Amino acid sequence: MENEATLEGRLQAAAEAIRPADETEIKKAKSHWDAIAKPLHGLGLLEDALARMAGIAPLRREYKKCIVSFCADNGVVAQGVTQTDSGVTAIVGGNMLTGRASVCCMSRVTGAEVLPVDAGMLTEVEGMRSIKVARGTKDLSLEPAMTRQECLSVLLSGMALAGELAEKGYTLLAAGEMGIGNTTTTSAVAAALLGRPAAEMTGKGAGLSDGGLVRKIAVIDSAIALHRPDPADPVDVIGKVGGFDIAAMTGFYLGCALHRTPAIMDGFISTVAALAAVRLCPAVRDALTASHLSAEPGAGYVMEELGLPPLLRLGMALGEGTGAASAMPLIDMALRVYFDMPSFDGIGIDAYQPL
């Protein structure tokens, strides 16, 4: 592992190299939408999503898609904040590798590939890509979840993976996750970044009891009070109260923006990582599309802070990248309209006028 100073330098250099969206291309895309023979802004958020994508890279009829699902374990599971134990992480990660996980079933519908990545699991799954530097995080209720060096290393590996996929010709990327205990770490990171109490940001995850939720909130409040993560320093926040999956996704979004590749966010955990990435480099926001609004209580606060309205509101709480997979067919359909619909001039009727 590289030393901390080198890792910091690499992150700073990447953030400085990321360019914002091309506003001229966004305006061209919006003008094209308005010229299509349909009511103005008739496809609503789908028109906005494609216009934003046009500002990052030229729109295309077909996208080569990949959903990367970062898998990691969390030491805070020892505090009884989950319904299941950490062994489930490796089981679901293995199912992703063999195409039997929920995200794989859904992705086959939209033609997306699924790439599971070990970002910090307790165990290894044979054949799975690995970027991990440790087998799970420490118990954040007792000590920082990871060192700053570990956090930076996994973050930069996530960034490099996005660049690698872009170089291989993938033109639309998404990030998901799998890791027992990661709604606890995510709620902690969100509470620290937004300066809100844990009670507002924390839900039952994969099915806690009412008593379990009370314990989960108390663990998060205690950890934040103990470690005092700096909200102005996302790396500090993730390192102290986050998870390796969050670190990897934060870097992944930075990499997508750096390599001008549109990225679809998944649910609560994914959007919190996106918020961390945007705090590190505001221009990252331009590369992002919000797929859905998670059922977790903190999801709306994070989405509001990002200023990116979700395409879907399905009450989903699955993760893995399933929300991103759900949004991909909508984007595909919008692209068909964008490229294949005639203009008002083409069918000889007067165009709608903004009033």
C-alpha positions as CSV (number, residue, x, y, z in Angstrom):
1,M,0.0,0.0,0.0
2,E,1.3,3.5,-0.9
3,N,2.0,5.9,1.9
4,E,-0.7,8.3,3.0
5,A,1.0,11.4,1.5
6,T,1.2,9.8,-1.9
7,L,-2.4,8.7,-1.8
8,E,-3.5,12.2,-0.8
9,G,-1.6,13.6,-3.7
10,R,-3.2,11.2,-6.2
11,L,-6.7,12.1,-4.9
12,Q,-6.0,15.8,-5.1
13,A,-4.7,15.6,-8.6
14,A,-7.7,13.6,-9.8
15,A,-10.1,16.1,-8.2
16,E,-8.4,19.0,-9.9
17,A,-8.5,17.2,-13.3
18,I,-12.3,16.7,-13.3
19,R,-14.1,19.1,-15.5
20,P,-17.7,20.2,-15.2
21,A,-20.4,19.3,-17.7
22,D,-20.4,21.1,-21.1
23,E,-23.3,23.5,-20.8
24,T,-23.4,24.1,-24.5
25,E,-24.1,20.3,-25.1
26,I,-26.7,20.3,-22.4
27,K,-28.5,23.2,-24.1
28,K,-28.3,21.4,-27.5
29,A,-29.9,18.3,-26.0
30,K,-32.7,20.4,-24.4
31,S,-33.3,22.1,-27.8
32,H,-33.5,18.8,-29.5
33,W,-36.0,17.6,-26.9
34,D,-38.1,20.7,-27.5
35,A,-38.1,20.1,-31.3
36,I,-39.4,16.6,-31.1
37,A,-43.1,16.2,-31.9
38,K,-44.5,15.9,-28.4
39,P,-45.5,18.2,-25.6
40,L,-42.7,20.3,-24.2
41,H,-40.9,18.4,-21.4
42,G,-43.4,15.6,-21.9
43,L,-41.0,13.0,-20.6
44,G,-40.2,15.0,-17.5
45,L,-37.1,13.9,-15.6
46,L,-36.1,11.5,-18.4
47,E,-35.5,14.5,-20.6
48,D,-33.4,16.2,-17.9
49,A,-31.4,13.0,-17.3
50,L,-30.5,12.7,-21.0
51,A,-29.6,16.3,-21.2
52,R,-27.3,16.0,-18.2
53,M,-25.7,12.9,-19.8
54,A,-25.1,14.9,-23.0
55,G,-23.1,17.4,-21.0
56,I,-20.6,14.6,-20.0
57,A,-20.3,12.7,-23.3
58,P,-22.2,12.6,-26.6
59,L,-25.5,10.7,-26.3
60,R,-25.7,7.4,-28.1
61,R,-28.5,5.0,-29.2
62,E,-26.9,2.1,-27.3
63,Y,-24.8,2.1,-24.2
64,K,-22.5,-0.6,-23.0
65,K,-23.5,-0.8,-19.3
66,C,-21.9,-2.2,-16.2
67,I,-23.1,-2.3,-12.6
68,V,-20.2,-2.7,-10.2
69,S,-21.3,-4.0,-6.8
70,F,-18.8,-3.4,-4.0
71,C,-18.9,-6.0,-1.2
72,A,-17.5,-5.3,2.2
73,D,-18.1,-6.3,5.9
74,N,-18.4,-4.0,8.8
75,G,-17.1,-4.6,12.4
76,V,-20.1,-2.7,13.9
77,V,-22.2,-5.8,13.3
78,A,-20.9,-7.0,16.7
79,Q,-23.1,-4.4,18.3
80,G,-26.3,-6.2,17.2
81,V,-27.4,-3.6,14.6
82,T,-28.4,-6.2,12.0
83,Q,-30.8,-9.1,11.7
84,T,-28.2,-11.4,10.1
85,D,-24.5,-12.0,10.6
86,S,-21.6,-11.1,8.3
87,G,-21.6,-14.5,6.6
88,V,-24.4,-13.3,4.4
89,T,-22.1,-10.8,2.6
90,A,-19.9,-13.6,1.1
91,I,-22.9,-15.7,0.1
92,V,-24.6,-12.9,-1.8
93,G,-21.3,-11.8,-3.3
94,G,-20.8,-15.4,-4.6
95,N,-24.3,-15.3,-6.0
96,M,-23.5,-12.1,-7.9
97,L,-20.4,-13.9,-9.3
98,T,-22.6,-16.8,-10.6
99,G,-25.4,-14.6,-11.9
100,R,-27.9,-15.6,-9.2
101,A,-28.3,-12.4,-7.2
102,S,-31.2,-10.0,-7.6
103,V,-29.2,-7.5,-9.4
104,C,-28.0,-10.1,-11.9
105,C,-31.6,-11.2,-12.7
106,M,-32.7,-7.6,-13.2
107,S,-29.6,-6.6,-15.2
108,R,-30.2,-9.3,-17.8
109,V,-33.4,-7.4,-18.8
110,T,-31.5,-4.2,-19.6
111,G,-28.3,-5.8,-21.0
112,A,-26.0,-4.6,-18.2
113,E,-23.1,-6.6,-17.0
114,V,-22.6,-7.1,-13.2
115,L,-19.2,-7.0,-11.7
116,P,-18.9,-7.9,-8.0
117,V,-15.8,-6.5,-6.3
118,D,-14.4,-7.5,-2.9
119,A,-13.8,-4.1,-1.3
120,G,-13.3,-5.5,2.2
121,M,-15.1,-8.7,2.9
122,L,-14.1,-10.9,5.9
123,T,-13.7,-13.9,3.6
124,E,-12.7,-14.4,0.0
125,V,-14.9,-15.6,-2.8
126,E,-12.9,-17.5,-5.4
127,G,-12.8,-15.7,-8.7
128,M,-14.0,-12.3,-7.4
129,R,-12.1,-9.2,-8.2
130,S,-10.5,-7.7,-5.1
131,I,-9.4,-4.3,-4.1
132,K,-9.4,-4.8,-0.4
133,V,-6.7,-3.8,2.1
134,A,-8.3,-5.4,5.2
135,R,-10.9,-8.1,6.1
136,G,-13.7,-5.9,7.1
137,T,-13.7,-2.6,9.1
138,K,-13.1,-2.3,12.8
139,D,-16.1,-1.8,15.1
140,L,-16.8,1.9,14.8
141,S,-18.4,2.0,18.2
142,L,-15.0,1.3,19.8
143,E,-12.4,2.6,17.3
144,P,-12.2,4.3,13.9
145,A,-13.6,2.0,11.2
146,M,-10.4,2.1,9.2
147,T,-7.2,4.2,9.0
148,R,-7.1,7.2,6.6
149,Q,-4.5,5.3,4.6
150,E,-6.8,2.3,4.2
151,C,-9.7,4.6,3.2
152,L,-7.7,6.4,0.6
153,S,-6.3,3.2,-0.9
154,V,-9.7,1.7,-1.4
155,L,-11.2,5.0,-2.6
156,L,-8.4,5.3,-5.2
157,S,-8.9,1.7,-6.3
158,G,-12.5,2.4,-6.9
159,M,-11.6,5.4,-9.0
160,A,-9.1,3.3,-11.0
161,L,-11.7,0.7,-11.7
162,A,-14.1,3.2,-13.2
163,G,-11.2,4.4,-15.5
164,E,-10.5,0.8,-16.4
165,L,-14.1,0.1,-17.4
166,A,-14.2,3.3,-19.4
167,E,-11.1,2.3,-21.3
168,K,-12.7,-1.1,-22.0
169,G,-15.6,0.7,-23.8
170,Y,-18.3,0.8,-21.1
171,T,-20.3,4.0,-21.7
172,L,-22.8,3.9,-18.8
173,L,-21.8,2.8,-15.3
174,A,-23.5,2.3,-12.0
175,A,-22.4,1.4,-8.5
176,G,-24.1,-0.8,-6.0
177,E,-23.1,-2.6,-2.8
178,M,-23.5,-5.6,-0.6
179,G,-22.5,-5.7,3.1
180,I,-24.2,-6.7,6.3
181,G,-24.2,-3.6,8.6
182,N,-23.7,-1.1,5.9
183,T,-26.9,0.9,6.5
184,T,-25.4,1.6,10.0
185,T,-22.2,2.9,8.5
186,T,-24.1,4.8,5.8
187,S,-26.4,6.5,8.3
188,A,-23.4,7.5,10.3
189,V,-21.6,9.0,7.3
190,A,-24.8,10.8,6.2
191,A,-25.4,12.2,9.7
192,A,-21.8,13.4,9.9
193,L,-21.8,15.0,6.5
194,L,-25.1,16.7,6.8
195,G,-24.9,17.6,10.5
196,R,-28.2,15.9,11.3
197,P,-29.0,13.6,14.2
198,A,-28.8,9.9,13.6
199,A,-32.5,9.5,14.4
200,E,-33.3,11.4,11.2
201,M,-30.9,9.4,9.1
202,T,-31.4,5.9,10.3
203,G,-33.9,3.2,9.4
204,K,-34.4,-0.5,10.0
205,G,-32.2,-1.6,7.1
206,A,-32.9,-5.2,6.1
207,G,-35.4,-5.7,8.9
208,L,-34.6,-4.6,12.4
209,S,-37.1,-4.6,15.3
210,D,-38.1,-1.4,16.9
211,G,-35.7,-2.2,19.7
212,G,-32.9,-2.9,17.3
213,L,-33.5,0.5,15.6
214,V,-33.1,2.2,18.9
215,R,-29.8,0.4,19.5
216,K,-28.6,1.2,16.0
217,I,-29.3,4.9,16.5
218,A,-27.5,4.9,19.8
219,V,-24.5,3.2,18.3
220,I,-24.2,5.8,15.6
221,D,-24.7,8.8,18.0
222,S,-22.0,7.3,20.3
223,A,-19.5,6.7,17.4
224,I,-19.9,10.2,16.1
225,A,-19.4,11.7,19.6
226,L,-16.4,9.5,20.1
227,H,-14.6,10.0,16.9
228,R,-15.8,13.5,15.9
229,P,-15.5,13.1,12.2
230,D,-14.8,16.3,10.3
231,P,-17.8,17.1,7.9
232,A,-15.5,19.2,5.8
233,D,-13.3,16.2,5.1
234,P,-15.2,13.3,3.6
235,V,-12.2,11.0,3.8
236,D,-12.1,11.6,7.6
237,V,-15.8,10.9,7.9
238,I,-15.7,7.6,5.9
239,G,-12.5,6.5,7.6
240,K,-13.9,7.0,11.1
241,V,-17.5,5.9,10.8
242,G,-17.9,4.5,7.3
243,G,-17.3,1.3,5.4
244,F,-15.0,0.1,2.6
245,D,-17.9,-0.2,0.2
246,I,-18.6,3.5,0.7
247,A,-15.0,4.4,0.2
248,A,-14.8,2.4,-3.0
249,M,-18.0,3.9,-4.4
250,T,-16.9,7.4,-3.6
251,G,-13.8,6.8,-5.6
252,F,-15.8,5.1,-8.4
253,Y,-17.9,8.2,-8.9
254,L,-14.8,10.4,-9.0
255,G,-13.4,8.0,-11.7
256,C,-16.6,8.2,-13.7
257,A,-16.5,12.0,-13.7
258,L,-12.8,12.0,-14.5
259,H,-13.2,9.7,-17.5
260,R,-16.4,11.5,-18.7
261,T,-18.6,8.4,-18.2
262,P,-22.2,9.0,-17.0
263,A,-23.0,7.1,-13.8
264,I,-26.3,6.0,-12.3
265,M,-26.5,6.0,-8.5
266,D,-28.3,3.2,-6.7
267,G,-29.9,3.6,-3.3
268,F,-29.1,5.2,0.1
269,I,-25.6,3.8,0.4
270,S,-24.7,4.7,-3.1
271,T,-26.0,8.2,-2.9
272,V,-24.2,8.9,0.4
273,A,-21.0,7.8,-1.4
274,A,-21.9,10.1,-4.2
275,L,-22.4,13.0,-1.7
276,A,-18.9,12.3,-0.3
277,A,-17.5,12.4,-3.9
278,V,-19.3,15.7,-4.6
279,R,-17.9,17.2,-1.4
280,L,-14.4,16.2,-2.6
281,C,-15.1,17.6,-6.1
282,P,-18.4,19.4,-6.9
283,A,-18.0,18.8,-10.6
284,V,-18.7,15.1,-10.0
285,R,-22.4,15.9,-9.6
286,D,-22.6,16.6,-13.3
287,A,-21.9,13.0,-14.1
288,L,-24.6,11.5,-11.8
289,T,-28.1,10.4,-12.4
290,A,-30.3,9.4,-9.4
291,S,-32.2,6.1,-10.1
292,H,-34.6,5.8,-7.2
293,L,-35.4,7.1,-3.7
294,S,-34.5,4.5,-1.1
295,A,-36.9,3.5,1.7
296,E,-34.3,4.5,4.3
297,P,-35.3,7.7,6.2
298,G,-32.1,9.5,5.4
299,A,-32.3,9.0,1.6
300,G,-34.4,12.1,1.0
301,Y,-32.1,14.4,2.9
302,V,-29.1,13.1,0.9
303,M,-31.0,13.4,-2.4
304,E,-32.0,17.0,-1.5
305,E,-28.4,17.9,-0.7
306,L,-27.3,16.5,-4.0
307,G,-30.0,18.3,-5.9
308,L,-30.7,15.3,-8.1
309,P,-34.3,14.2,-8.2
310,P,-34.8,10.4,-8.4
311,L,-36.4,8.9,-11.5
312,L,-38.3,6.3,-9.4
313,R,-40.0,6.0,-6.0
314,L,-40.6,2.4,-5.4
315,G,-39.9,2.0,-1.7
316,M,-36.9,-0.3,-2.5
317,A,-34.5,-1.4,0.2
318,L,-32.4,-4.1,-1.6
319,G,-29.1,-2.6,-2.7
320,E,-26.7,-4.5,-4.9
321,G,-27.3,-2.0,-7.7
322,T,-31.0,-3.1,-8.3
323,G,-32.3,0.5,-8.2
324,A,-29.8,1.5,-11.0
325,A,-30.8,-1.6,-13.0
326,S,-34.5,-0.5,-12.6
327,A,-33.8,2.9,-14.1
328,M,-31.7,1.7,-17.1
329,P,-34.7,0.6,-19.2
330,L,-36.3,4.0,-18.7
331,I,-33.2,5.6,-20.0
332,D,-33.1,3.2,-23.0
333,M,-36.8,4.1,-23.8
334,A,-36.0,7.8,-23.6
335,L,-33.1,7.4,-25.9
336,R,-35.4,5.8,-28.5
337,V,-37.6,8.8,-28.4
338,Y,-34.7,11.2,-28.5
339,F,-33.2,9.6,-31.6
340,D,-36.2,8.1,-33.4
341,M,-39.1,10.5,-33.0
342,P,-39.7,13.0,-35.8
343,S,-39.6,16.7,-35.3
344,F,-42.6,19.1,-35.5
345,D,-41.2,20.2,-38.9
346,G,-40.9,16.6,-40.0
347,I,-44.6,15.9,-39.5
348,G,-45.9,19.3,-40.6
349,I,-47.5,20.6,-37.4
350,D,-46.8,23.7,-35.4
351,A,-44.4,23.2,-32.5
352,Y,-45.5,23.7,-28.9
353,Q,-44.4,27.1,-27.5
354,P,-43.3,27.7,-23.9
355,L,-45.9,29.9,-22.2
